[in-house]
Amino acid sequence: MLAVLIGLTIGIGLPIQTGINSRLRDSVGSPFVASLVSFTIGTLFLAVITLMRDHSLLFSAQLFTTQPVWLWLGGLFGVIYLTGNILLFPKLGSVQTVIMPVFGQILMGLLIDNFGWFAAHRDPLTVTRGLGAGLVLIGVIGTVALSSWLANRQANAATVATPGLWLWRGAGIFTGMLSATQTAVNGRLGVVLASSVKAALVSFFVGAVALLLIVLVTRVPLKVTTPATGHNPWWMWTGGLIGALYVLGNTVLVPLVGTGLAVVIVLVGLMAGSLVIDQFGWLGATKHPINMVQLSGLLVMIAGVAMIRLF
């Protein structure tokens, strides 16, 4: 039960982080700079927590030669997933930018558990687990896609075909698979280092370095401006703290329940958090009251998690 609560909590935090980082982007003018700031703050936060808990930021250098290379790439996978979403949004739109990576996450999570990839505990795919994962995916589609389709139908909105649409959809599925891979890798790193906090720190540090290289290569200016609202709220700097807790929570979660279940529990929390933010218009979001289609989709997702967890 504790594992489920951890997963739901960090999942709910994700849309909050997205809203906060969107506000930060308004001030720094670039999604890459906003992500770099977020990762840097998260890295510093995790460094402090690591020092408080483990009294050291260091670990044995022999691990670099005795452990597989993929063990250190969780942060890089996370950055690719983040950057991929930025590139996918104008090509696929908001709905498919959510759905395609989610499909990739669920698929990869089940594959990792079934085959024991990335030194994960093997949890063979059963009919019940497969049906549960299918319910989660159906719930996501109902919560996001069906609700959006009904709204567009009522508004008589026309759809515009994007060249190479299926390639972009494939890219979305691939980035989602990398996100699930990051979850598994960070979970394993926590076991190897005997510290979930230190594993999260390594992941965030690698991600921050990767984002710094992207910013340097693209020559994006580093500046903070004041938008039309007239001020920059203090909370726009806190997205990295939530992101750090998300990575840390996943690092704790994976050894307890496996990658596949960790992914779907977090997804339920993510969808629930997104609906609450839309309902109340928090963090500057436009108010969109929850409808019965979205609520039904969320309940279907919960049923899917129960099938995977209990049977």
C-alpha positions in Angstrom: 0.0 0.0 0.0 2.9 2.4 0.8 4.3 1.8 -2.6 1.0 2.7 -4.3 0.8 5.9 -2.2 4.4 6.8 -3.2 3.7 6.3 -6.9 0.4 8.2 -6.8 2.0 11.1 -4.9 5.0 11.6 -7.3 2.6 11.1 -10.2 0.4 13.9 -9.0 3.5 16.1 -8.6 4.4 15.8 -12.3 1.7 18.0 -13.8 2.4 20.5 -11.0 6.1 20.5 -12.0 5.0 21.0 -15.7 2.9 24.0 -14.7 5.7 25.5 -12.7 8.3 25.0 -15.4 6.0 26.5 -18.0 5.9 29.6 -15.9 9.7 29.5 -15.6 9.9 29.2 -19.4 7.9 32.5 -19.8 10.7 34.2 -17.8 13.8 32.6 -19.3 12.4 32.4 -22.9 13.5 28.8 -23.7 12.3 25.3 -22.7 15.9 24.1 -22.6 17.0 26.8 -20.3 14.0 26.2 -18.1 14.8 22.5 -18.0 18.5 23.3 -17.2 17.5 25.5 -14.3 15.1 22.9 -13.1 17.6 20.1 -13.3 20.3 22.3 -11.6 18.1 23.2 -8.7 17.0 19.5 -8.4 20.7 18.4 -8.4 21.6 20.8 -5.6 18.6 19.7 -3.6 19.5 16.1 -3.9 23.1 16.8 -3.1 22.1 18.4 0.2 19.8 15.4 1.0 22.5 13.0 0.1 25.0 14.7 2.4 22.4 14.7 5.2 21.7 11.0 4.8 24.9 9.4 3.6 27.4 12.1 4.7 29.2 11.8 1.4 28.5 12.5 -2.3 31.2 9.9 -3.4 31.0 6.3 -4.2 33.6 3.7 -5.3 35.3 4.5 -8.6 35.5 0.7 -9.3 31.8 0.8 -10.1 32.5 2.5 -13.4 34.5 -0.5 -14.5 32.5 -3.3 -12.8 29.0 -2.1 -13.7 27.4 -1.8 -17.2 27.5 1.5 -19.0 23.7 1.8 -19.0 23.6 2.1 -15.2 24.8 5.7 -15.5 22.5 6.8 -18.4 19.2 7.2 -16.6 19.5 11.0 -16.5 20.3 11.1 -20.3 17.2 9.0 -21.0 15.2 11.5 -19.0 16.5 14.4 -21.0 15.8 12.7 -24.3 12.2 12.1 -23.1 11.8 15.7 -22.0 13.3 17.1 -25.3 11.3 14.7 -27.3 8.0 16.0 -25.8 9.1 19.5 -26.7 9.7 18.5 -30.4 6.6 16.3 -30.6 4.1 18.8 -29.4 3.9 21.0 -32.5 3.8 17.8 -34.7 1.3 15.7 -32.9 -0.7 18.1 -30.7 -1.3 17.9 -27.0 -3.4 14.7 -27.0 -1.0 12.4 -29.0 2.0 13.9 -27.3 0.5 12.4 -24.1 -0.8 9.2 -25.6 2.1 7.9 -27.6 4.8 8.2 -24.9 2.3 6.6 -22.4 1.9 3.7 -24.7 5.7 3.4 -24.9 6.0 3.6 -21.1 3.5 0.8 -20.5 4.9 -1.4 -23.2 8.5 -1.0 -22.1 7.6 -1.5 -18.4 5.9 -4.8 -19.2 8.9 -5.9 -21.4 11.4 -5.1 -18.7 9.5 -7.0 -16.1 8.9 -10.0 -18.4 12.4 -10.4 -19.5 14.3 -9.1 -16.5 16.1 -6.4 -18.5 18.4 -4.0 -16.7 18.9 -6.5 -13.9 15.3 -6.2 -12.9 13.4 -8.9 -11.0 11.5 -11.1 -13.6 7.8 -10.8 -13.3 6.4 -12.8 -16.3 3.6 -11.2 -18.3 0.3 -12.9 -17.6 -3.1 -12.5 -19.1 -4.3 -10.6 -16.0 -1.3 -8.2 -16.1 -1.7 -7.6 -19.8 -5.4 -6.9 -19.4 -4.6 -4.5 -16.5 -2.1 -2.6 -18.6 -4.6 -2.5 -21.4 -7.2 -0.9 -19.0 -4.7 1.7 -17.9 -4.0 2.6 -21.6 -7.8 2.7 -22.3 -8.2 4.9 -19.3 -5.6 7.3 -20.5 -7.2 7.5 -24.0 -10.6 8.1 -22.4 -9.2 10.8 -20.1 -7.2 12.6 -22.7 -8.1 11.7 -26.2 -11.8 11.0 -26.1 -12.6 14.1 -24.1 -10.5 16.2 -26.5 -12.3 14.6 -29.5 -15.7 15.4 -28.1 -14.7 19.0 -27.4 -13.3 19.4 -31.0 -16.5 17.8 -32.4 -18.6 20.3 -30.5 -16.5 23.2 -31.8 -16.4 21.7 -35.3 -12.6 21.9 -35.3 -10.9 20.7 -38.4 -7.8 18.4 -38.2 -4.7 19.0 -40.2 -2.5 16.1 -41.3 1.2 16.3 -40.4 3.7 15.0 -42.9 5.4 11.9 -41.6 2.8 11.6 -38.9 3.5 7.9 -38.1 7.2 8.6 -37.8 6.4 11.2 -35.2 4.1 8.8 -33.4 6.8 6.2 -33.5 9.2 8.8 -32.0 6.7 9.4 -29.2 6.4 5.7 -28.4 10.2 5.5 -28.4 10.6 8.4 -26.0 8.1 6.8 -23.7 10.1 3.6 -23.8 13.2 5.6 -22.8 11.2 7.0 -19.8 10.4 3.6 -18.6 14.0 2.5 -19.1 15.1 5.5 -17.0 12.8 4.3 -14.2 14.3 0.8 -14.3 17.9 2.0 -14.6 17.6 4.4 -11.7 16.0 1.7 -9.6 18.9 -0.6 -10.3 21.4 2.2 -9.6 19.8 2.7 -6.2 20.4 -1.0 -5.4 24.0 -0.9 -6.6 24.8 2.3 -4.6 22.7 1.1 -1.6 21.2 4.6 -1.6 18.1 5.7 -3.5 19.0 9.4 -2.8 22.5 9.0 -4.3 21.1 7.3 -7.3 18.6 10.1 -7.9 21.5 12.6 -7.5 23.6 10.8 -10.2 20.6 10.7 -12.6 19.9 14.4 -12.1 23.5 15.4 -12.4 23.9 13.5 -15.7 20.7 15.1 -17.0 21.9 18.6 -16.0 25.2 18.1 -17.8 23.3 16.9 -20.9 21.0 19.9 -20.8 24.0 22.3 -20.3 25.6 20.8 -23.5 22.3 21.3 -25.4 22.1 25.0 -24.3 25.7 25.6 -25.2 25.4 24.0 -28.6 22.1 25.8 -29.5 23.6 29.0 -28.0 20.4 29.9 -26.2 20.8 33.1 -24.2 20.7 32.8 -20.5 18.5 35.5 -19.1 15.6 36.1 -16.8 13.0 38.6 -17.9 9.8 39.9 -16.3 6.7 39.0 -18.4 3.6 41.0 -18.9 2.2 40.0 -15.5 4.8 42.3 -13.9 6.6 40.0 -11.5 8.2 36.6 -11.2 6.7 34.5 -8.5 9.1 32.7 -6.1 7.5 29.3 -6.8 8.6 29.3 -10.5 12.0 28.1 -9.2 10.6 25.0 -7.3 10.0 22.7 -10.3 13.4 21.1 -9.9 12.5 20.1 -6.3 9.4 18.3 -7.4 11.3 16.7 -10.3 14.0 15.5 -7.8 11.3 14.0 -5.6 9.8 12.3 -8.6 13.1 10.6 -9.6 13.8 9.7 -6.0 10.4 8.2 -5.6 10.8 6.1 -8.7 14.2 4.9 -7.5 12.5 3.7 -4.2 9.5 2.3 -6.0 11.1 0.0 -8.7 12.8 -2.4 -6.3 9.5 -2.8 -4.4 6.9 -3.3 -7.2 8.9 -3.6 -10.5 9.1 -1.3 -13.4 5.8 -2.1 -15.1 3.6 -1.5 -12.0 5.7 1.6 -11.0 5.0 3.1 -14.4 1.2 2.6 -14.3 0.8 3.8 -10.7 2.6 7.0 -11.5 0.5 7.4 -14.7 -2.7 7.2 -12.6 -1.3 9.9 -10.3 -0.3 12.0 -13.2 -3.7 11.9 -14.8 -5.4 12.6 -11.5 -3.1 15.6 -10.8 -3.7 17.0 -14.3 -7.5 16.8 -13.9 -7.4 18.6 -10.6 -5.2 21.4 -12.0 -7.6 21.8 -14.9 -10.6 21.7 -12.6 -9.4 24.6 -10.4 -7.1 26.5 -12.8 -4.1 26.3 -10.6 -0.6 27.6 -11.7 -2.2 29.9 -14.3 -3.9 27.0 -16.2 -7.2 27.6 -18.0 -10.1 26.2 -16.0 -11.6 23.0 -17.6 -14.1 21.4 -15.3 -13.8 17.6 -15.1 -16.4 15.8 -17.2 -17.8 12.3 -16.8 -15.7 10.9 -19.7 -12.5 12.0 -17.9 -13.7 10.7 -14.5 -14.7 7.4 -16.1 -11.3 7.1 -17.7 -9.5 7.7 -14.4 -11.6 5.0 -12.7 -10.7 2.5 -15.5 -7.0 3.3 -14.9 -7.4 2.6 -11.2 -9.1 -0.7 -12.1 -6.2 -1.6 -14.3 -3.7 -0.9 -11.6 -5.7 -3.1 -9.2 -5.6 -6.0 -11.7 -1.8 -5.7 -12.1 -1.2 -5.3 -8.4 -3.6 -7.8 -6.9 -3.7 -10.7 -9.4 
